[in-house]
C-alpha cells in the first residue's frame, strides 16, 4: 500500500453565552495547526471581544483527511 497524503485543518469555535443556558458559536477556519493551547485560548478571547455577547469558552476543531497515493 502506498503512503497517504495527510491534510490537517484546524478551526476555532468561539462559544458565546446568550443567557438562559443558550450558547451561540462562531467558527473561524484556517487556524495554524502549530498554535499552542494557551495561544488558542487567547485568540478565542480576543475574537470574542468583537462580539456582542460575553465569552463562554473556545473549542479546537481538528479535521484530518487522508488521501491515498497511487
N, CA, C and O atoms as a MOPAC input file, in Angstrom:
PM7 MOZYME 1SCF
protein

 N      0.84400 1    -1.18100 1     0.00000 1
 C      0.00000 1     0.00000 1     0.00000 1
 C      0.88800 1     1.24200 1     0.00000 1
 O      1.89800 1     1.28800 1     0.70100 1
 N      0.51600 1     2.22200 1    -0.76900 1
 C      1.29900 1     3.45400 1    -0.90100 1
 C      1.03200 1     4.38700 1     0.28100 1
 O      0.02400 1     4.27400 1     0.97800 1
 N      1.97100 1     5.31000 1     0.47900 1
 C      1.80300 1     6.30700 1     1.53100 1
 C      0.61300 1     7.20100 1     1.22400 1
 O      0.22200 1     7.36300 1     0.06800 1
 N      0.05000 1     7.77200 1     2.26600 1
 C     -1.10400 1     8.65400 1     2.09800 1
 C     -0.68400 1    10.09800 1     2.33800 1
 O      0.21200 1    10.37300 1     3.13600 1
 N     -1.33500 1    11.00100 1     1.64700 1
 C     -1.15300 1    12.42300 1     1.87100 1
 C     -2.12500 1    12.83100 1     2.97000 1
 O     -3.31500 1    12.52400 1     2.89400 1
 N     -1.62600 1    13.52000 1     3.98900 1
 C     -2.46000 1    13.92000 1     5.11300 1
 C     -2.61300 1    15.43400 1     5.08800 1
 O     -1.63100 1    16.17200 1     5.00000 1
 N     -3.86300 1    15.88200 1     5.16700 1
 C     -4.14200 1    17.31100 1     5.22900 1
 C     -4.89900 1    17.57000 1     6.52300 1
 O     -5.98000 1    17.02300 1     6.74200 1
 N     -4.32800 1    18.40200 1     7.37300 1
 C     -4.95700 1    18.71900 1     8.65000 1
 C     -5.53400 1    20.12200 1     8.59200 1
 O     -4.85100 1    21.07200 1     8.20800 1
 N     -6.79700 1    20.24400 1     8.97600 1
 C     -7.47200 1    21.53500 1     9.01300 1
 C     -7.86100 1    21.80600 1    10.46400 1
 O     -8.47300 1    20.96200 1    11.11800 1
 N     -7.50700 1    22.97700 1    10.95400 1
 C     -7.84200 1    23.36000 1    12.31800 1
 C     -8.73700 1    24.59300 1    12.27600 1
 O     -8.45600 1    25.56700 1    11.57800 1
 N     -9.81800 1    24.52200 1    13.04000 1
 C    -10.74800 1    25.64900 1    13.15200 1
 C    -10.88500 1    26.00000 1    14.62200 1
 O    -10.67400 1    25.16200 1    15.49900 1
 N    -11.23700 1    27.24100 1    14.87700 1
 C    -11.50500 1    27.68500 1    16.23800 1
 C    -12.99700 1    27.98500 1    16.33300 1
 O    -13.55600 1    28.71200 1    15.51200 1
 N    -13.62000 1    27.41400 1    17.34600 1
 C    -15.04400 1    27.64100 1    17.57200 1
 C    -15.18200 1    28.41200 1    18.88000 1
 O    -14.86500 1    27.89900 1    19.95300 1
 N    -15.65800 1    29.64500 1    18.77700 1
 C    -15.82900 1    30.50800 1    19.93900 1
 C    -17.28200 1    30.41400 1    20.37400 1
 O    -18.19900 1    30.66000 1    19.59000 1
 N    -17.47700 1    30.05500 1    21.63400 1
 C    -18.84300 1    29.92600 1    22.14100 1
 C    -19.15900 1    31.12500 1    23.01000 1
 O    -18.39800 1    31.47900 1    23.91000 1
 N    -20.29400 1    31.74400 1    22.72800 1
 C    -20.72900 1    32.94900 1    23.42600 1
 C    -21.95400 1    32.64100 1    24.27300 1
 O    -22.82500 1    31.87600 1    23.85900 1
 N    -22.02100 1    33.23200 1    25.44900 1
 C    -23.11000 1    32.98900 1    26.39600 1
 C    -24.27000 1    33.94000 1    26.10800 1
 O    -24.13000 1    35.15800 1    26.21900 1
 N    -25.43100 1    33.36200 1    25.73300 1
 C    -26.61700 1    34.17200 1    25.46500 1
 C    -27.52700 1    34.25400 1    26.68600 1
 O    -28.53600 1    34.95700 1    26.66000 1
 N    -27.18200 1    33.54900 1    27.74600 1
 C    -28.02400 1    33.50300 1    28.94500 1
 C    -29.08500 1    32.42500 1    28.80200 1
 O    -29.28600 1    31.89500 1    27.70900 1
 N    -29.76100 1    32.09800 1    29.88400 1
 C    -30.81000 1    31.06700 1    29.89300 1
 C    -30.33100 1    29.75800 1    29.28100 1
 O    -31.07700 1    29.10700 1    28.54900 1
 N    -29.08000 1    29.36200 1    29.57600 1
 C    -28.48100 1    28.11600 1    29.06400 1
 C    -28.43700 1    28.05200 1    27.54000 1
 O    -28.48200 1    26.96300 1    26.96800 1
 N    -28.34900 1    29.19500 1    26.88100 1
 C    -28.24600 1    29.24900 1    25.41900 1
 C    -26.83500 1    29.69400 1    25.04400 1
 O    -26.24000 1    30.55100 1    25.69800 1
 N    -26.31500 1    29.08900 1    23.97300 1
 C    -24.95700 1    29.37800 1    23.51500 1
 C    -24.97300 1    29.62800 1    22.01500 1
 O    -25.66600 1    28.93500 1    21.27100 1
 N    -24.21200 1    30.61300 1    21.57600 1
 C    -24.03000 1    30.87300 1    20.14900 1
 C    -22.57500 1    30.57800 1    19.81100 1
 O    -21.66800 1    30.95400 1    20.55300 1
 N    -22.35700 1    29.89700 1    18.67600 1
 C    -20.99900 1    29.55400 1    18.25100 1
 C    -20.60500 1    30.35300 1    17.02000 1
 O    -21.40700 1    30.55600 1    16.10800 1
 N    -19.35200 1    30.80400 1    17.01200 1
 C    -18.76000 1    31.46500 1    15.85800 1
 C    -17.52300 1    30.64400 1    15.49900 1
 O    -16.64700 1    30.43300 1    16.33800 1
 N    -17.45400 1    30.17900 1    14.24100 1
 C    -16.34500 1    29.33600 1    13.81400 1
 C    -15.45000 1    30.09000 1    12.84300 1
 O    -15.92700 1    30.73400 1    11.90800 1
 N    -14.14600 1    30.00100 1    13.08100 1
 C    -13.15200 1    30.62300 1    12.21100 1
 C    -12.23700 1    29.52400 1    11.70600 1
 O    -11.67600 1    28.76700 1    12.49800 1
 N    -12.08400 1    29.42900 1    10.39300 1
 C    -11.28500 1    28.37300 1     9.79400 1
 C     -9.86200 1    28.79300 1     9.50100 1
 O     -9.48200 1    29.94800 1     9.69300 1
 N     -9.07600 1    27.83000 1     9.02900 1
 C     -7.68600 1    28.03700 1     8.61500 1
 C     -6.79700 1    28.57800 1     9.73000 1
 O     -6.02900 1    29.51800 1     9.52300 1
 N     -6.90800 1    27.97700 1    10.91500 1
 C     -6.05200 1    28.34400 1    12.04000 1
 C     -4.77200 1    27.51700 1    11.94000 1
 O     -4.81600 1    26.34400 1    11.56700 1
 N     -3.65700 1    28.11400 1    12.26500 1
 C     -2.36300 1    27.42600 1    12.22300 1
 C     -2.39300 1    26.21300 1    13.15900 1
 O     -2.63300 1    26.37900 1    14.35500 1
 N     -2.15500 1    24.99100 1    12.64500 1
 C     -2.18900 1    23.79500 1    13.49300 1
 C     -1.10400 1    23.77000 1    14.56600 1
 O     -1.21500 1    23.01300 1    15.53100 1
 N     -0.05900 1    24.58000 1    14.41600 1
 C      1.03800 1    24.62800 1    15.38800 1
 C      0.69500 1    25.48500 1    16.60800 1
 O      1.47300 1    25.52600 1    17.56000 1
 N     -0.43800 1    26.16200 1    16.60100 1
 C     -0.82800 1    27.06100 1    17.68300 1
 C     -1.03700 1    26.27200 1    18.97700 1
 O     -1.78400 1    25.29400 1    19.00000 1
 N     -0.37600 1    26.70100 1    20.04800 1
 C     -0.49000 1    26.02400 1    21.34500 1
 C     -1.82200 1    26.33100 1    22.02200 1
 O     -2.54900 1    27.23000 1    21.60100 1
 N     -2.13600 1    25.57900 1    23.07200 1
 C     -3.42100 1    25.73400 1    23.75400 1
 C     -3.59700 1    27.11200 1    24.38800 1
 O     -4.68400 1    27.68500 1    24.31400 1
 N     -2.55900 1    27.64800 1    25.00200 1
 C     -2.66400 1    28.96200 1    25.62800 1
 C     -2.90600 1    30.04400 1    24.57200 1
 O     -3.72800 1    30.93700 1    24.77400 1
 N     -2.19100 1    29.96200 1    23.44800 1
 C     -2.38500 1    30.92600 1    22.36300 1
 C     -3.76900 1    30.77100 1    21.74100 1
 O     -4.40400 1    31.75500 1    21.36300 1
 N     -4.22500 1    29.53000 1    21.64100 1
 C     -5.54800 1    29.25700 1    21.07600 1
 C     -6.63100 1    29.92700 1    21.92800 1
 O     -7.55700 1    30.54400 1    21.40000 1
 N     -6.50100 1    29.79600 1    23.24300 1
 C     -7.44300 1    30.41900 1    24.17900 1
 C     -7.39200 1    31.94500 1    24.05000 1
 O     -8.42800 1    32.60800 1    24.08000 1
 N     -6.19700 1    32.49000 1    23.90900 1
 C     -6.03000 1    33.93700 1    23.78500 1
 C     -6.69500 1    34.46100 1    22.50900 1
 O     -7.33500 1    35.51300 1    22.52800 1
 N     -6.54500 1    33.73500 1    21.41300 1
 C     -7.18600 1    34.12200 1    20.15000 1
 C     -8.70700 1    34.10300 1    20.31100 1
 O     -9.39400 1    35.02200 1    19.86600 1
 N     -9.22500 1    33.05900 1    20.94600 1
 C    -10.66700 1    32.94800 1    21.16400 1
 C    -11.21400 1    34.10600 1    21.97400 1
 O    -12.26200 1    34.65800 1    21.64100 1
 N    -10.51600 1    34.47700 1    23.03500 1
 C    -10.96200 1    35.58800 1    23.87500 1
 C    -10.88200 1    36.91900 1    23.13500 1
 O    -11.77200 1    37.76000 1    23.26500 1
 N     -9.81700 1    37.10900 1    22.36000 1
 C     -9.66600 1    38.35800 1    21.60600 1
 C    -10.76700 1    38.51100 1    20.55400 1
 O    -11.32200 1    39.59500 1    20.37500 1
 N    -11.07500 1    37.40900 1    19.86300 1
 C    -12.13800 1    37.46400 1    18.85100 1
 C    -13.50800 1    37.67200 1    19.50100 1
 O    -14.36400 1    38.35400 1    18.93700 1
 N    -13.71800 1    37.09100 1    20.67600 1
 C    -14.99100 1    37.22900 1    21.37600 1
 C    -15.24100 1    38.67800 1    21.79900 1
 O    -16.39200 1    39.10100 1    21.90800 1
 N    -14.17600 1    39.43600 1    22.03600 1
 C    -14.33400 1    40.84200 1    22.40700 1
 C    -14.98600 1    41.65300 1    21.29300 1
 O    -15.54800 1    42.71900 1    21.54700 1
 N    -14.91500 1    41.15300 1    20.06100 1
 C    -15.53100 1    41.84200 1    18.92800 1
 C    -17.01500 1    41.52100 1    18.79900 1
 O    -17.71800 1    42.12800 1    17.99200 1
 N    -17.48800 1    40.57000 1    19.59200 1
 C    -18.88300 1    40.11800 1    19.50300 1
 C    -19.74500 1    40.82300 1    20.55100 1
 O    -19.23800 1    41.37600 1    21.52700 1
 N    -21.05000 1    40.79000 1    20.32600 1
 C    -21.98400 1    41.47400 1    21.21800 1
 C    -22.25700 1    40.70100 1    22.50600 1
 O    -22.70200 1    41.29400 1    23.48900 1
 N    -22.00000 1    39.38500 1    22.52400 1
 C    -22.31400 1    38.56300 1    23.68600 1
 C    -21.05000 1    38.19300 1    24.45500 1
 O    -19.96200 1    38.17500 1    23.87700 1
 N    -21.17600 1    37.89600 1    25.75300 1
 C    -19.99800 1    37.54900 1    26.54900 1
 C    -19.38500 1    36.19900 1    26.15100 1
 O    -20.08400 1    35.28000 1    25.72500 1
 N    -18.08200 1    36.11100 1    26.30200 1
 C    -17.30500 1    34.91100 1    26.00700 1
 C    -17.64000 1    33.80800 1    26.99400 1
 O    -17.72500 1    34.05400 1    28.19800 1
 N    -17.83500 1    32.57200 1    26.48500 1
 C    -18.04400 1    31.42100 1    27.36300 1
 C    -16.82400 1    30.50700 1    27.34800 1
 O    -16.21700 1    30.26700 1    28.39200 1
 N    -16.46100 1    29.99400 1    26.17100 1
 C    -15.27200 1    29.15800 1    26.04200 1
 C    -14.88900 1    29.02700 1    24.57700 1
 O    -15.54900 1    29.57500 1    23.69500 1
 N    -13.80900 1    28.28900 1    24.33300 1
 C    -13.31800 1    28.09800 1    22.97900 1
 C    -13.10100 1    26.60300 1    22.76100 1
 O    -12.68800 1    25.88300 1    23.67000 1
 N    -13.38600 1    26.14900 1    21.54200 1
 C    -13.23600 1    24.73500 1    21.18600 1
 C    -12.30100 1    24.64800 1    19.98500 1
 O    -12.44100 1    25.39100 1    19.01400 1
 N    -11.34000 1    23.72000 1    20.07200 1
 C    -10.42300 1    23.46600 1    18.95400 1
 C    -11.01200 1    22.32500 1    18.13400 1
 O    -11.22800 1    21.23100 1    18.65600 1
 N    -11.27400 1    22.57800 1    16.84800 1
 C    -11.84600 1    21.56800 1    15.96200 1
 C    -10.77700 1    21.16700 1    14.95300 1
 O    -10.33100 1    21.98900 1    14.15300 1
 N    -10.36900 1    19.89700 1    14.99400 1
 C     -9.32800 1    19.39300 1    14.09000 1
 C     -9.92500 1    18.34000 1    13.16800 1
 O    -10.62800 1    17.43400 1    13.61400 1
 N     -9.63800 1    18.46800 1    11.88400 1
 C    -10.07800 1    17.50500 1    10.88700 1
 C     -8.86800 1    17.05000 1    10.09800 1
 O     -8.10800 1    17.87000 1     9.58200 1
 N     -8.68900 1    15.74000 1    10.00700 1
 C     -7.57900 1    15.18500 1     9.23000 1
 C     -8.15200 1    14.37800 1     8.08900 1
 O     -8.98600 1    13.49800 1     8.29700 1
 N     -7.70300 1    14.67800 1     6.88000 1
 C     -8.14000 1    13.95200 1     5.69100 1
 C     -6.94100 1    13.22100 1     5.11800 1
 O     -5.89700 1    13.82200 1     4.86000 1
 N     -7.09700 1    11.92300 1     4.92200 1
 C     -6.00400 1    11.14000 1     4.34300 1
 C     -6.40500 1    10.70100 1     2.93700 1
 O     -7.45100 1    10.08300 1     2.73800 1
 N     -5.56200 1    11.03000 1     1.97600 1
 C     -5.80000 1    10.70200 1     0.59000 1
 C     -4.74400 1     9.69000 1     0.14000 1
 O     -3.55100 1     9.98500 1     0.21900 1
 N     -5.15000 1     8.50200 1    -0.33000 1
 C     -4.15800 1     7.51000 1    -0.75500 1
 C     -3.39800 1     7.96500 1    -2.00100 1
 O     -3.96100 1     8.58700 1    -2.90200 1
 N     -2.11800 1     7.64100 1    -2.02700 1
 C     -1.27600 1     7.93400 1    -3.18200 1
 C     -1.31000 1     6.74000 1    -4.11900 1
 O     -1.34400 1     5.59600 1    -3.66600 1
 N     -1.30100 1     6.99000 1    -5.39300 1
 C     -1.31200 1     5.89700 1    -6.36600 1
 C      0.08800 1     5.38100 1    -6.63800 1
 O      0.26100 1     4.45800 1    -7.43500 1

